[in-house]
Amino acid sequence: MPTCSTCTAPTPARAVDFDASPEGHALRFDDSGKLIGVTIVNARWLLEHEGEIKITILDQIHLGPAQLQDALAPA
């Protein structure tokens, strides 16, 4: 990923608008309306019982265990 000395990465603190996906996940948007964060609710349960996580933003996306392997690893 390119870096830029005058750029900042999206952070939850920059969120000015909040919404929820139809599946109940929390969505955070910046002041331009760009999606900058998603909080996935019950990730492990969804993967164990449904085999994937569905998040509808503009279009529904599907995330399986392989895409979330690092995020779900024990700390």
Secondary structure, DSSP 4 states (H G I P E B T S, - for coil): ----TT-----GGG--EEEE-TTS-EEEE-TTS-EEEEE-TTHHHHHHHHSSEEEESSSEEEE-HHHHTTTTS--
